[in-house]
Amino acid sequence: MDNNRIIWLGGELMPVTEAKVNVLSPTSQFGANVFEGIRCYWSEKDQQLYAFRLADHYKRLHASIKLLRMKSPYATEDFLKGLKDVIQANNYREDIAVRQTVFIDGLGGTWNSCEPVNMFIAPIAKAFVPIEKKKGLRCMISTWERISDRNMSPRAKVGANYINSRMAYLEARQNGYDTAILMNYQGKVSEGPGSCFFMVRDNKLYTPLVTASVLESITRDTIIRVAKEELGIETVERDIDRTELYICDEAFLCGSAMEVTHITDIDGYKVGNGEVGALTRQLSDCYHKIVTGQNKRYADWLTPIY
């Protein structure tokens, strides 16, 4: 962890060690915050740092703010200016991850407070890892049910929602696995902790519906579009049964943080030959070329920082 980095808090740039939020604020006590995890990738060829699908991240951030009924003073222009200012202040010339969080601040307040609203933007170095260097994931089906639109909607990217993912992840780790796959209240496959699920069966790509208790993931949308436009493969969005996971040919989790990471086995059932599959590898390679500006077809997904 880089404790010398600069972060943005409440309109000011400051060392991360000096950034303070009151312990009695609703964000501290109740997880009353919404956020985006934004990836930026360095192009050595262009000598440029590109933020990936920034407009889509900010559209989702506004939606989360609305769903949580936060009285936010921030416009998209504020999000963008703060992001650029703090990255430039750190002079990053490498792949990074940025946590941009809008939260209920103040001394005191309750779980139902809607203001005052503050924001922090915290970038940190995080290199892209080629899929051939990843060891893959051993997954278990979690005994914890995924939250749904009937209780704590996964459509809002709320800090408190991630306790659901925490419970599933820690259960999996306690049982000797790398991570978990959660089922929804209908008993169908939902997603992983903070990541979306895809599988391959008979050369077809499948993923749960966005109404299957999954986040409206930007990476998920990227994979679906890239599979069709670059590889000519249509993604089938439908309910997925648990036992389908045990007989699939390939499977992977994806998200802004983990990018594309293959699954090697689920509940002890080997996925394919236990190595990264051909389609998974192709999608990961396509993804990397897009986010680093090597594929100009998707140039409108990239926002230059410098």
C-alpha positions, 0 to 999 in steps of 0.5 A: 500500500502506497502511503505517500500517495495523494488523494482528493477529499472534499475538493482538496488534494492531500496526503492519504495519511491526512484524509479524515472522516469522522467516526460518527458519520453515517458512512462510517457507522452504516456504510452509507456510501456509493462508489465506482471502481475505475481502472486506468491503463497506461499506453507506452506507445501513446504515452497516455493514461486512459480511463476506461468507460468513464462516462458509463461509470459516472452514469451508474454513480449518478444512478446509485446516488439517486437510489440511495436518495443522497442530496449530492452537490456533484455533477459529472464535470465535478467527478471528472475534474476531481479524477484528473486532478488527483491522478495528475497530482500523483503523476501516475505513468502506469496502470492504476485503480481509482476508488471514487466514493460519494458518501454521507458525511458529518458529525453524527447523523443516522442510517437514514441521513441524506446529507451532508454529502462528500466525496473522496477519490483515491487512486493507487497503482494496480498493474494489468495481469495477463491471464497466462500469469494468473493461477485461476480460481477455485470456487465454491457455491456459497451458502449465502444468498445473493441480495436482490431487488427485493431487499438491497438492490445490487443495481445500486453500488452501495458500500453496505451491499458488499457485506453480502460479498464479504460473507460469501468470500470469507466462507469460501476462503475458510473452506479452502477455496479462492472465492465464491459463486452466489445463487439468487433467491430463485436458486439460479446462478447470480455472480461472484463477490464483486464480479460477474460470471460467464461460462462456455458450453459447446462453444457458446457463451452464457451469463446470468440476466441482469435481473438475476440479482447481478450488478449492471456491470460495465465489464459484463457489458464490455465482454458481451459486446467484445465477444460479438464484435471481435469474435463473432460470438453471441452471448446467451443471457439466461438463468443458469442452474447450479449443475450446469457449472459442473459440466461447463467447458470454461468459466470465468469471473470478470470485473473492473478489479479482477478484469478477466480471471478464469475458474479452474474448478467449482465445488471440486468439479474441474472446469474443462481441463483445469486450465484457462480456456481458449475463448476465455484467453481470447476475451482477456487478450481483446480486453487488454488491447481495448483498455490500452488503446491498441484497438482503435475501434473502441477509442470512444471508451477511453478518456485521456488523463493527460 
